[in-house]
């Protein structure tokens, strides 16, 4: 399992504002977003200590998990790649 950012400030994407993270598990043909949280790390400390988001997360108990087929989940890659090419 990994904890990955799924939403951050669109203006500068520098991880210095509120970041919504998700705990992701990939099993066979399924990708699960097990739980959602808010990153509570100090970005400067993370950079200095060469760490990432896994250390201080406030998990949101009222947000349900989500399950995607790997095929559907991969279509997000196409969206981002298409945007980059423009």
PDB file with one MODEL, atoms N, CA, C and O in Angstrom:
MODEL        1
ATOM      1  N   UNK A   1       0.828  -1.183   0.000  1.00  0.00           N
ATOM      2  CA  UNK A   1       0.000   0.000   0.000  1.00  0.00           C
ATOM      3  C   UNK A   1       0.870   1.244   0.000  1.00  0.00           C
ATOM      4  O   UNK A   1       1.960   1.278   0.571  1.00  0.00           O
ATOM      5  N   UNK A   2       0.339   2.270  -0.668  1.00  0.00           N
ATOM      6  CA  UNK A   2       1.036   3.549  -0.738  1.00  0.00           C
ATOM      7  C   UNK A   2       0.068   4.659  -0.404  1.00  0.00           C
ATOM      8  O   UNK A   2      -1.140   4.524  -0.599  1.00  0.00           O
ATOM      9  N   UNK A   3       0.599   5.751   0.097  1.00  0.00           N
ATOM     10  CA  UNK A   3      -0.204   6.946   0.329  1.00  0.00           C
ATOM     11  C   UNK A   3       0.205   7.961  -0.730  1.00  0.00           C
ATOM     12  O   UNK A   3       1.369   8.350  -0.821  1.00  0.00           O
ATOM     13  N   UNK A   4      -0.778   8.384  -1.532  1.00  0.00           N
ATOM     14  CA  UNK A   4      -0.502   9.270  -2.661  1.00  0.00           C
ATOM     15  C   UNK A   4      -1.399  10.501  -2.615  1.00  0.00           C
ATOM     16  O   UNK A   4      -2.542  10.420  -2.167  1.00  0.00           O
ATOM     17  N   UNK A   5      -0.881  11.653  -3.082  1.00  0.00           N
ATOM     18  CA  UNK A   5      -1.729  12.845  -3.159  1.00  0.00           C
ATOM     19  C   UNK A   5      -2.713  12.716  -4.310  1.00  0.00           C
ATOM     20  O   UNK A   5      -2.358  12.238  -5.388  1.00  0.00           O
ATOM     21  N   UNK A   6      -3.952  13.143  -4.082  1.00  0.00           N
ATOM     22  CA  UNK A   6      -4.931  13.134  -5.168  1.00  0.00           C
ATOM     23  C   UNK A   6      -5.489  14.520  -5.440  1.00  0.00           C
ATOM     24  O   UNK A   6      -6.130  14.740  -6.467  1.00  0.00           O
ATOM     25  N   UNK A   7      -5.248  15.463  -4.522  1.00  0.00           N
ATOM     26  CA  UNK A   7      -5.745  16.824  -4.712  1.00  0.00           C
ATOM     27  C   UNK A   7      -4.828  17.785  -3.979  1.00  0.00           C
ATOM     28  O   UNK A   7      -4.571  17.616  -2.787  1.00  0.00           O
ATOM     29  N   UNK A   8      -4.331  18.796  -4.689  1.00  0.00           N
ATOM     30  CA  UNK A   8      -3.486  19.820  -4.078  1.00  0.00           C
ATOM     31  C   UNK A   8      -3.768  21.143  -4.765  1.00  0.00           C
ATOM     32  O   UNK A   8      -4.549  21.196  -5.716  1.00  0.00           O
ATOM     33  N   UNK A   9      -3.145  22.204  -4.296  1.00  0.00           N
ATOM     34  CA  UNK A   9      -3.366  23.532  -4.870  1.00  0.00           C
ATOM     35  C   UNK A   9      -3.050  23.527  -6.364  1.00  0.00           C
ATOM     36  O   UNK A   9      -1.958  23.116  -6.757  1.00  0.00           O
ATOM     37  N   UNK A  10      -3.973  23.971  -7.192  1.00  0.00           N
ATOM     38  CA  UNK A  10      -3.720  23.970  -8.630  1.00  0.00           C
ATOM     39  C   UNK A  10      -2.793  25.101  -9.069  1.00  0.00           C
ATOM     40  O   UNK A  10      -2.218  25.035 -10.156  1.00  0.00           O
ATOM     41  N   UNK A  11      -2.641  26.125  -8.252  1.00  0.00           N
ATOM     42  CA  UNK A  11      -1.856  27.285  -8.660  1.00  0.00           C
ATOM     43  C   UNK A  11      -0.379  26.979  -8.837  1.00  0.00           C
ATOM     44  O   UNK A  11       0.231  27.397  -9.821  1.00  0.00           O
ATOM     45  N   UNK A  12       0.200  26.248  -7.885  1.00  0.00           N
ATOM     46  CA  UNK A  12       1.639  26.040  -7.963  1.00  0.00           C
ATOM     47  C   UNK A  12       2.074  24.603  -7.720  1.00  0.00           C
ATOM     48  O   UNK A  12       3.237  24.269  -7.945  1.00  0.00           O
ATOM     49  N   UNK A  13       1.167  23.748  -7.265  1.00  0.00           N
ATOM     50  CA  UNK A  13       1.465  22.330  -7.047  1.00  0.00           C
ATOM     51  C   UNK A  13       2.749  22.119  -6.254  1.00  0.00           C
ATOM     52  O   UNK A  13       3.527  21.212  -6.550  1.00  0.00           O
ATOM     53  N   UNK A  14       2.968  22.963  -5.245  1.00  0.00           N
ATOM     54  CA  UNK A  14       4.222  22.861  -4.499  1.00  0.00           C
ATOM     55  C   UNK A  14       4.076  22.144  -3.164  1.00  0.00           C
ATOM     56  O   UNK A  14       5.010  22.150  -2.363  1.00  0.00           O
ATOM     57  N   UNK A  15       2.943  21.536  -2.908  1.00  0.00           N
ATOM     58  CA  UNK A  15       2.687  20.769  -1.697  1.00  0.00           C
ATOM     59  C   UNK A  15       2.693  21.627  -0.429  1.00  0.00           C
ATOM     60  O   UNK A  15       2.805  21.083   0.670  1.00  0.00           O
ATOM     61  N   UNK A  16       2.575  22.951  -0.553  1.00  0.00           N
ATOM     62  CA  UNK A  16       2.636  23.806   0.631  1.00  0.00           C
ATOM     63  C   UNK A  16       1.261  24.187   1.167  1.00  0.00           C
ATOM     64  O   UNK A  16       1.174  24.939   2.138  1.00  0.00           O
ATOM     65  N   UNK A  17       0.195  23.693   0.567  1.00  0.00           N
ATOM     66  CA  UNK A  17      -1.146  23.971   1.079  1.00  0.00           C
ATOM     67  C   UNK A  17      -1.815  22.648   1.421  1.00  0.00           C
ATOM     68  O   UNK A  17      -1.150  21.612   1.453  1.00  0.00           O
ATOM     69  N   UNK A  18      -3.093  22.663   1.671  1.00  0.00           N
ATOM     70  CA  UNK A  18      -3.806  21.440   2.040  1.00  0.00           C
ATOM     71  C   UNK A  18      -3.722  20.410   0.916  1.00  0.00           C
ATOM     72  O   UNK A  18      -3.987  20.710  -0.248  1.00  0.00           O
ATOM     73  N   UNK A  19      -3.353  19.207   1.290  1.00  0.00           N
ATOM     74  CA  UNK A  19      -3.237  18.121   0.314  1.00  0.00           C
ATOM     75  C   UNK A  19      -4.147  16.988   0.761  1.00  0.00           C
ATOM     76  O   UNK A  19      -4.058  16.519   1.895  1.00  0.00           O
ATOM     77  N   UNK A  20      -5.019  16.555  -0.134  1.00  0.00           N
ATOM     78  CA  UNK A  20      -5.853  15.386   0.124  1.00  0.00           C
ATOM     79  C   UNK A  20      -5.072  14.175  -0.376  1.00  0.00           C
ATOM     80  O   UNK A  20      -4.596  14.151  -1.511  1.00  0.00           O
ATOM     81  N   UNK A  21      -4.951  13.181   0.483  1.00  0.00           N
ATOM     82  CA  UNK A  21      -4.213  11.968   0.127  1.00  0.00           C
ATOM     83  C   UNK A  21      -5.142  10.768   0.208  1.00  0.00           C
ATOM     84  O   UNK A  21      -6.208  10.820   0.822  1.00  0.00           O
ATOM     85  N   UNK A  22      -4.716   9.703  -0.418  1.00  0.00           N
ATOM     86  CA  UNK A  22      -5.485   8.456  -0.382  1.00  0.00           C
ATOM     87  C   UNK A  22      -4.513   7.292  -0.188  1.00  0.00           C
ATOM     88  O   UNK A  22      -3.403   7.291  -0.720  1.00  0.00           O
ATOM     89  N   UNK A  23      -4.951   6.321   0.573  1.00  0.00           N
ATOM     90  CA  UNK A  23      -4.180   5.094   0.752  1.00  0.00           C
ATOM     91  C   UNK A  23      -4.594   4.146  -0.365  1.00  0.00           C
ATOM     92  O   UNK A  23      -5.748   3.723  -0.433  1.00  0.00           O
ATOM     93  N   UNK A  24      -3.651   3.815  -1.237  1.00  0.00           N
ATOM     94  CA  UNK A  24      -3.949   3.045  -2.441  1.00  0.00           C
ATOM     95  C   UNK A  24      -3.397   1.627  -2.306  1.00  0.00           C
ATOM     96  O   UNK A  24      -2.255   1.413  -1.900  1.00  0.00           O
ATOM     97  N   UNK A  25      -4.247   0.676  -2.660  1.00  0.00           N
ATOM     98  CA  UNK A  25      -3.833  -0.720  -2.711  1.00  0.00           C
ATOM     99  C   UNK A  25      -4.164  -1.257  -4.092  1.00  0.00           C
ATOM    100  O   UNK A  25      -5.272  -1.068  -4.593  1.00  0.00           O
ATOM    101  N   UNK A  26      -3.206  -1.923  -4.700  1.00  0.00           N
ATOM    102  CA  UNK A  26      -3.398  -2.495  -6.024  1.00  0.00           C
ATOM    103  C   UNK A  26      -3.289  -4.017  -5.910  1.00  0.00           C
ATOM    104  O   UNK A  26      -2.250  -4.554  -5.526  1.00  0.00           O
ATOM    105  N   UNK A  27      -4.393  -4.703  -6.254  1.00  0.00           N
ATOM    106  CA  UNK A  27      -4.433  -6.158  -6.154  1.00  0.00           C
ATOM    107  C   UNK A  27      -5.049  -6.715  -7.441  1.00  0.00           C
ATOM    108  O   UNK A  27      -6.188  -6.404  -7.787  1.00  0.00           O
ATOM    109  N   UNK A  28      -4.276  -7.537  -8.134  1.00  0.00           N
ATOM    110  CA  UNK A  28      -4.739  -8.165  -9.374  1.00  0.00           C
ATOM    111  C   UNK A  28      -5.293  -7.112 -10.344  1.00  0.00           C
ATOM    112  O   UNK A  28      -4.562  -6.216 -10.767  1.00  0.00           O
ATOM    113  N   UNK A  29      -6.572  -7.215 -10.694  1.00  0.00           N
ATOM    114  CA  UNK A  29      -7.178  -6.300 -11.663  1.00  0.00           C
ATOM    115  C   UNK A  29      -7.945  -5.162 -10.999  1.00  0.00           C
ATOM    116  O   UNK A  29      -8.786  -4.527 -11.635  1.00  0.00           O
ATOM    117  N   UNK A  30      -7.658  -4.902  -9.720  1.00  0.00           N
ATOM    118  CA  UNK A  30      -8.418  -3.910  -8.966  1.00  0.00           C
ATOM    119  C   UNK A  30      -7.479  -2.924  -8.278  1.00  0.00           C
ATOM    120  O   UNK A  30      -6.431  -3.305  -7.756  1.00  0.00           O
ATOM    121  N   UNK A  31      -7.872  -1.650  -8.284  1.00  0.00           N
ATOM    122  CA  UNK A  31      -7.169  -0.613  -7.521  1.00  0.00           C
ATOM    123  C   UNK A  31      -8.153  -0.092  -6.484  1.00  0.00           C
ATOM    124  O   UNK A  31      -9.258   0.329  -6.824  1.00  0.00           O
ATOM    125  N   UNK A  32      -7.749  -0.122  -5.227  1.00  0.00           N
ATOM    126  CA  UNK A  32      -8.626   0.319  -4.136  1.00  0.00           C
ATOM    127  C   UNK A  32      -8.078   1.580  -3.495  1.00  0.00           C
ATOM    128  O   UNK A  32      -6.901   1.652  -3.143  1.00  0.00           O
ATOM    129  N   UNK A  33      -8.934   2.563  -3.350  1.00  0.00           N
ATOM    130  CA  UNK A  33      -8.634   3.721  -2.522  1.00  0.00           C
ATOM    131  C   UNK A  33      -9.250   3.393  -1.172  1.00  0.00           C
ATOM    132  O   UNK A  33     -10.451   3.575  -0.974  1.00  0.00           O
ATOM    133  N   UNK A  34      -8.443   2.914  -0.254  1.00  0.00           N
ATOM    134  CA  UNK A  34      -8.925   2.387   1.017  1.00  0.00           C
ATOM    135  C   UNK A  34      -9.444   3.474   1.947  1.00  0.00           C
ATOM    136  O   UNK A  34     -10.523   3.345   2.525  1.00  0.00           O
ATOM    137  N   UNK A  35      -8.673   4.541   2.088  1.00  0.00           N
ATOM    138  CA  UNK A  35      -9.112   5.631   2.957  1.00  0.00           C
ATOM    139  C   UNK A  35      -8.508   6.949   2.491  1.00  0.00           C
ATOM    140  O   UNK A  35      -7.448   6.992   1.867  1.00  0.00           O
ATOM    141  N   UNK A  36      -9.217   8.013   2.816  1.00  0.00           N
ATOM    142  CA  UNK A  36      -8.828   9.356   2.427  1.00  0.00           C
ATOM    143  C   UNK A  36      -8.373  10.113   3.661  1.00  0.00           C
ATOM    144  O   UNK A  36      -8.817   9.843   4.776  1.00  0.00           O
ATOM    145  N   UNK A  37      -7.477  11.067   3.439  1.00  0.00           N
ATOM    146  CA  UNK A  37      -7.009  11.864   4.566  1.00  0.00           C
ATOM    147  C   UNK A  37      -6.498  13.217   4.136  1.00  0.00           C
ATOM    148  O   UNK A  37      -6.410  13.525   2.947  1.00  0.00           O
ATOM    149  N   UNK A  38      -6.165  14.016   5.128  1.00  0.00           N
ATOM    150  CA  UNK A  38      -5.571  15.334   4.921  1.00  0.00           C
ATOM    151  C   UNK A  38      -4.135  15.272   5.420  1.00  0.00           C
ATOM    152  O   UNK A  38      -3.887  14.896   6.566  1.00  0.00           O
ATOM    153  N   UNK A  39      -3.198  15.638   4.567  1.00  0.00           N
ATOM    154  CA  UNK A  39      -1.795  15.653   4.948  1.00  0.00           C
ATOM    155  C   UNK A  39      -1.563  16.774   5.958  1.00  0.00           C
ATOM    156  O   UNK A  39      -1.963  17.914   5.721  1.00  0.00           O
ATOM    157  N   UNK A  40      -0.926  16.459   7.073  1.00  0.00           N
ATOM    158  CA  UNK A  40      -0.657  17.436   8.130  1.00  0.00           C
ATOM    159  C   UNK A  40       0.840  17.687   8.317  1.00  0.00           C
ATOM    160  O   UNK A  40       1.257  18.240   9.335  1.00  0.00           O
ATOM    161  N   UNK A  41       1.639  17.285   7.344  1.00  0.00           N
ATOM    162  CA  UNK A  41       3.092  17.471   7.421  1.00  0.00           C
ATOM    163  C   UNK A  41       3.483  18.909   7.141  1.00  0.00           C
ATOM    164  O   UNK A  41       2.753  19.647   6.478  1.00  0.00           O
ATOM    165  N   UNK A  42       4.632  19.296   7.648  1.00  0.00           N
ATOM    166  CA  UNK A  42       5.241  20.571   7.311  1.00  0.00           C
ATOM    167  C   UNK A  42       6.102  20.329   6.069  1.00  0.00           C
ATOM    168  O   UNK A  42       7.074  19.576   6.141  1.00  0.00           O
ATOM    169  N   UNK A  43       5.766  20.951   4.926  1.00  0.00           N
ATOM    170  CA  UNK A  43       6.498  20.657   3.676  1.00  0.00           C
ATOM    171  C   UNK A  43       7.998  20.885   3.783  1.00  0.00           C
ATOM    172  O   UNK A  43       8.783  20.121   3.221  1.00  0.00           O
ATOM    173  N   UNK A  44       8.400  21.914   4.489  1.00  0.00           N
ATOM    174  CA  UNK A  44       9.837  22.196   4.626  1.00  0.00           C
ATOM    175  C   UNK A  44      10.542  21.056   5.365  1.00  0.00           C
ATOM    176  O   UNK A  44      11.636  20.643   4.979  1.00  0.00           O
ATOM    177  N   UNK A  45       9.913  20.552   6.422  1.00  0.00           N
ATOM    178  CA  UNK A  45      10.502  19.432   7.167  1.00  0.00           C
ATOM    179  C   UNK A  45      10.597  18.177   6.305  1.00  0.00           C
ATOM    180  O   UNK A  45      11.590  17.451   6.367  1.00  0.00           O
ATOM    181  N   UNK A  46       9.569  17.923   5.507  1.00  0.00           N
ATOM    182  CA  UNK A  46       9.598  16.745   4.629  1.00  0.00           C
ATOM    183  C   UNK A  46      10.775  16.801   3.673  1.00  0.00           C
ATOM    184  O   UNK A  46      11.479  15.810   3.478  1.00  0.00           O
ATOM    185  N   UNK A  47      10.983  17.968   3.079  1.00  0.00           N
ATOM    186  CA  UNK A  47      12.077  18.130   2.128  1.00  0.00           C
ATOM    187  C   UNK A  47      13.416  17.953   2.835  1.00  0.00           C
ATOM    188  O   UNK A  47      14.299  17.258   2.332  1.00  0.00           O
ATOM    189  N   UNK A  48      13.569  18.580   4.000  1.00  0.00           N
ATOM    190  CA  UNK A  48      14.831  18.495   4.742  1.00  0.00           C
ATOM    191  C   UNK A  48      15.139  17.069   5.185  1.00  0.00           C
ATOM    192  O   UNK A  48      16.300  16.660   5.201  1.00  0.00           O
ATOM    193  N   UNK A  49      14.114  16.317   5.541  1.00  0.00           N
ATOM    194  CA  UNK A  49      14.304  14.961   6.047  1.00  0.00           C
ATOM    195  C   UNK A  49      14.141  13.896   4.965  1.00  0.00           C
ATOM    196  O   UNK A  49      14.219  12.699   5.241  1.00  0.00           O
ATOM    197  N   UNK A  50      13.911  14.354   3.710  1.00  0.00           N
ATOM    198  CA  UNK A  50      13.758  13.437   2.582  1.00  0.00           C
ATOM    199  C   UNK A  50      12.667  12.391   2.842  1.00  0.00           C
ATOM    200  O   UNK A  50      12.860  11.198   2.605  1.00  0.00           O
ATOM    201  N   UNK A  51      11.514  12.870   3.335  1.00  0.00           N
ATOM    202  CA  UNK A  51      10.377  11.999   3.604  1.00  0.00           C
ATOM    203  C   UNK A  51       9.222  12.425   2.708  1.00  0.00           C
ATOM    204  O   UNK A  51       9.308  13.413   1.978  1.00  0.00           O
ATOM    205  N   UNK A  52       8.133  11.651   2.781  1.00  0.00           N
ATOM    206  CA  UNK A  52       6.958  12.015   1.997  1.00  0.00           C
ATOM    207  C   UNK A  52       5.741  12.052   2.898  1.00  0.00           C
ATOM    208  O   UNK A  52       5.877  12.313   4.093  1.00  0.00           O
ATOM    209  N   UNK A  53       4.569  11.803   2.371  1.00  0.00           N
ATOM    210  CA  UNK A  53       3.305  12.071   3.043  1.00  0.00           C
ATOM    211  C   UNK A  53       2.895  11.043   4.099  1.00  0.00           C
ATOM    212  O   UNK A  53       1.914  11.273   4.806  1.00  0.00           O
ATOM    213  N   UNK A  54       3.585   9.952   4.231  1.00  0.00           N
ATOM    214  CA  UNK A  54       3.104   8.863   5.066  1.00  0.00           C
ATOM    215  C   UNK A  54       3.142   9.147   6.566  1.00  0.00           C
ATOM    216  O   UNK A  54       2.583   8.375   7.345  1.00  0.00           O
ATOM    217  N   UNK A  55       3.777  10.217   6.984  1.00  0.00           N
ATOM    218  CA  UNK A  55       4.053  10.376   8.405  1.00  0.00           C
ATOM    219  C   UNK A  55       2.929  10.991   9.214  1.00  0.00           C
ATOM    220  O   UNK A  55       2.639  10.503  10.306  1.00  0.00           O
ATOM    221  N   UNK A  56       2.281  12.043   8.728  1.00  0.00           N
ATOM    222  CA  UNK A  56       1.233  12.713   9.498  1.00  0.00           C
ATOM    223  C   UNK A  56       0.004  12.934   8.629  1.00  0.00           C
ATOM    224  O   UNK A  56      -0.061  13.891   7.857  1.00  0.00           O
ATOM    225  N   UNK A  57      -0.964  12.044   8.762  1.00  0.00           N
ATOM    226  CA  UNK A  57      -2.193  12.150   7.981  1.00  0.00           C
ATOM    227  C   UNK A  57      -3.373  12.102   8.941  1.00  0.00           C
ATOM    228  O   UNK A  57      -3.437  11.238   9.815  1.00  0.00           O
ATOM    229  N   UNK A  58      -4.304  13.034   8.774  1.00  0.00           N
ATOM    230  CA  UNK A  58      -5.563  12.987   9.524  1.00  0.00           C
ATOM    231  C   UNK A  58      -6.556  12.250   8.636  1.00  0.00           C
ATOM    232  O   UNK A  58      -7.030  12.794   7.639  1.00  0.00           O
ATOM    233  N   UNK A  59      -6.869  11.009   9.003  1.00  0.00           N
ATOM    234  CA  UNK A  59      -7.752  10.187   8.188  1.00  0.00           C
ATOM    235  C   UNK A  59      -9.197  10.626   8.361  1.00  0.00           C
ATOM    236  O   UNK A  59      -9.631  10.925   9.474  1.00  0.00           O
ATOM    237  N   UNK A  60      -9.936  10.664   7.270  1.00  0.00           N
ATOM    238  CA  UNK A  60     -11.334  11.094   7.250  1.00  0.00           C
ATOM    239  C   UNK A  60     -12.225   9.862   7.371  1.00  0.00           C
ATOM    240  O   UNK A  60     -12.380   9.108   6.410  1.00  0.00           O
ATOM    241  N   UNK A  61     -12.795   9.664   8.524  1.00  0.00           N
ATOM    242  CA  UNK A  61     -13.553   8.447   8.814  1.00  0.00           C
ATOM    243  C   UNK A  61     -14.874   8.342   8.057  1.00  0.00           C
ATOM    244  O   UNK A  61     -15.383   7.238   7.861  1.00  0.00           O
ATOM    245  N   UNK A  62     -15.432   9.462   7.631  1.00  0.00           N
ATOM    246  CA  UNK A  62     -16.752   9.416   7.004  1.00  0.00           C
ATOM    247  C   UNK A  62     -16.711   9.276   5.480  1.00  0.00           C
ATOM    248  O   UNK A  62     -17.756   9.255   4.829  1.00  0.00           O
ATOM    249  N   UNK A  63     -15.523   9.182   4.918  1.00  0.00           N
ATOM    250  CA  UNK A  63     -15.397   9.018   3.466  1.00  0.00           C
ATOM    251  C   UNK A  63     -15.239   7.534   3.155  1.00  0.00           C
ATOM    252  O   UNK A  63     -14.339   6.872   3.673  1.00  0.00           O
ATOM    253  N   UNK A  64     -16.113   7.025   2.314  1.00  0.00           N
ATOM    254  CA  UNK A  64     -16.091   5.593   1.970  1.00  0.00           C
ATOM    255  C   UNK A  64     -14.931   5.260   1.036  1.00  0.00           C
ATOM    256  O   UNK A  64     -14.457   6.111   0.283  1.00  0.00           O
ATOM    257  N   UNK A  65     -14.491   4.023   1.099  1.00  0.00           N
ATOM    258  CA  UNK A  65     -13.451   3.561   0.181  1.00  0.00           C
ATOM    259  C   UNK A  65     -14.030   3.465  -1.231  1.00  0.00           C
ATOM    260  O   UNK A  65     -15.248   3.438  -1.412  1.00  0.00           O
ATOM    261  N   UNK A  66     -13.146   3.414  -2.224  1.00  0.00           N
ATOM    262  CA  UNK A  66     -13.563   3.303  -3.628  1.00  0.00           C
ATOM    263  C   UNK A  66     -12.755   2.198  -4.287  1.00  0.00           C
ATOM    264  O   UNK A  66     -11.580   2.002  -3.975  1.00  0.00           O
ATOM    265  N   UNK A  67     -13.391   1.482  -5.199  1.00  0.00           N
ATOM    266  CA  UNK A  67     -12.728   0.412  -5.920  1.00  0.00           C
ATOM    267  C   UNK A  67     -12.893   0.637  -7.415  1.00  0.00           C
ATOM    268  O   UNK A  67     -13.989   0.931  -7.891  1.00  0.00           O
ATOM    269  N   UNK A  68     -11.786   0.497  -8.159  1.00  0.00           N
ATOM    270  CA  UNK A  68     -11.774   0.705  -9.609  1.00  0.00           C
ATOM    271  C   UNK A  68     -11.189  -0.520 -10.279  1.00  0.00           C
ATOM    272  O   UNK A  68     -10.310  -1.179  -9.722  1.00  0.00           O
ATOM    273  N   UNK A  69     -11.668  -0.826 -11.463  1.00  0.00           N
ATOM    274  CA  UNK A  69     -10.973  -1.843 -12.254  1.00  0.00           C
ATOM    275  C   UNK A  69      -9.660  -1.206 -12.715  1.00  0.00           C
ATOM    276  O   UNK A  69      -9.589   0.004 -12.931  1.00  0.00           O
ATOM    277  N   UNK A  70      -8.644  -2.019 -12.858  1.00  0.00           N
ATOM    278  CA  UNK A  70      -7.344  -1.484 -13.295  1.00  0.00           C
ATOM    279  C   UNK A  70      -7.468  -0.782 -14.655  1.00  0.00           C
ATOM    280  O   UNK A  70      -6.832   0.243 -14.899  1.00  0.00           O
ATOM    281  N   UNK A  71      -8.292  -1.349 -15.524  1.00  0.00           N
ATOM    282  CA  UNK A  71      -8.493  -0.766 -16.859  1.00  0.00           C
ATOM    283  C   UNK A  71      -9.071   0.645 -16.744  1.00  0.00           C
ATOM    284  O   UNK A  71      -8.572   1.571 -17.383  1.00  0.00           O
ATOM    285  N   UNK A  72     -10.113   0.812 -15.939  1.00  0.00           N
ATOM    286  CA  UNK A  72     -10.701   2.147 -15.753  1.00  0.00           C
ATOM    287  C   UNK A  72      -9.717   3.101 -15.082  1.00  0.00           C
ATOM    288  O   UNK A  72      -9.633   4.274 -15.446  1.00  0.00           O
ATOM    289  N   UNK A  73      -8.989   2.603 -14.123  1.00  0.00           N
ATOM    290  CA  UNK A  73      -8.029   3.427 -13.394  1.00  0.00           C
ATOM    291  C   UNK A  73      -6.932   3.936 -14.325  1.00  0.00           C
ATOM    292  O   UNK A  73      -6.484   5.076 -14.202  1.00  0.00           O
ATOM    293  N   UNK A  74      -6.506   3.090 -15.253  1.00  0.00           N
ATOM    294  CA  UNK A  74      -5.451   3.474 -16.206  1.00  0.00           C
ATOM    295  C   UNK A  74      -5.903   4.578 -17.159  1.00  0.00           C
ATOM    296  O   UNK A  74      -5.055   5.294 -17.691  1.00  0.00           O
ATOM    297  N   UNK A  75      -7.199   4.743 -17.394  1.00  0.00           N
ATOM    298  CA  UNK A  75      -7.664   5.800 -18.294  1.00  0.00           C
ATOM    299  C   UNK A  75      -7.304   7.178 -17.760  1.00  0.00           C
ATOM    300  O   UNK A  75      -7.223   8.132 -18.534  1.00  0.00           O
ATOM    301  N   UNK A  76      -7.086   7.304 -16.461  1.00  0.00           N
ATOM    302  CA  UNK A  76      -6.640   8.581 -15.897  1.00  0.00           C
ATOM    303  C   UNK A  76      -5.277   8.968 -16.470  1.00  0.00           C
ATOM    304  O   UNK A  76      -5.011  10.147 -16.703  1.00  0.00           O
ATOM    305  N   UNK A  77      -4.410   7.970 -16.698  1.00  0.00           N
ATOM    306  CA  UNK A  77      -3.110   8.250 -17.312  1.00  0.00           C
ATOM    307  C   UNK A  77      -3.288   8.926 -18.666  1.00  0.00           C
ATOM    308  O   UNK A  77      -2.565   9.866 -18.997  1.00  0.00           O
ATOM    309  N   UNK A  78      -4.245   8.448 -19.440  1.00  0.00           N
ATOM    310  CA  UNK A  78      -4.486   9.022 -20.766  1.00  0.00           C
ATOM    311  C   UNK A  78      -4.938  10.473 -20.661  1.00  0.00           C
ATOM    312  O   UNK A  78      -4.528  11.305 -21.469  1.00  0.00           O
ATOM    313  N   UNK A  79      -5.766  10.784 -19.689  1.00  0.00           N
ATOM    314  CA  UNK A  79      -6.238  12.152 -19.502  1.00  0.00           C
ATOM    315  C   UNK A  79      -5.062  13.074 -19.211  1.00  0.00           C
ATOM    316  O   UNK A  79      -4.934  14.132 -19.829  1.00  0.00           O
ATOM    317  N   UNK A  80      -4.193  12.677 -18.264  1.00  0.00           N
ATOM    318  CA  UNK A  80      -3.058  13.527 -17.901  1.00  0.00           C
ATOM    319  C   UNK A  80      -2.054  13.662 -19.050  1.00  0.00           C
ATOM    320  O   UNK A  80      -1.517  14.746 -19.276  1.00  0.00           O
ATOM    321  N   UNK A  81      -1.800  12.580 -19.769  1.00  0.00           N
ATOM    322  CA  UNK A  81      -0.858  12.642 -20.883  1.00  0.00           C
ATOM    323  C   UNK A  81      -1.401  13.532 -21.992  1.00  0.00           C
ATOM    324  O   UNK A  81      -0.649  14.287 -22.608  1.00  0.00           O
ATOM    325  N   UNK A  82      -2.696  13.446 -22.249  1.00  0.00           N
ATOM    326  CA  UNK A  82      -3.327  14.277 -23.270  1.00  0.00           C
ATOM    327  C   UNK A  82      -3.201  15.749 -22.897  1.00  0.00           C
ATOM    328  O   UNK A  82      -2.920  16.584 -23.757  1.00  0.00           O
ATOM    329  N   UNK A  83      -3.400  16.067 -21.648  1.00  0.00           N
ATOM    330  CA  UNK A  83      -3.316  17.457 -21.181  1.00  0.00           C
ATOM    331  C   UNK A  83      -1.894  17.996 -21.344  1.00  0.00           C
ATOM    332  O   UNK A  83      -1.708  19.146 -21.741  1.00  0.00           O
ATOM    333  N   UNK A  84      -0.885  17.162 -21.034  1.00  0.00           N
ATOM    334  CA  UNK A  84       0.504  17.577 -21.133  1.00  0.00           C
ATOM    335  C   UNK A  84       0.918  17.870 -22.573  1.00  0.00           C
ATOM    336  O   UNK A  84       1.778  18.721 -22.802  1.00  0.00           O
ATOM    337  N   UNK A  85       0.323  17.183 -23.544  1.00  0.00           N
ATOM    338  CA  UNK A  85       0.710  17.334 -24.942  1.00  0.00           C
ATOM    339  C   UNK A  85       0.201  18.629 -25.554  1.00  0.00           C
ATOM    340  O   UNK A  85       0.716  19.070 -26.581  1.00  0.00           O
ATOM    341  N   UNK A  86      -0.795  19.238 -24.944  1.00  0.00           N
ATOM    342  CA  UNK A  86      -1.375  20.463 -25.501  1.00  0.00           C
ATOM    343  C   UNK A  86      -0.473  21.648 -25.273  1.00  0.00           C
ATOM    344  O   UNK A  86      -0.804  22.763 -25.677  1.00  0.00           O
TER     345      UNK A  86
ENDMDL
END
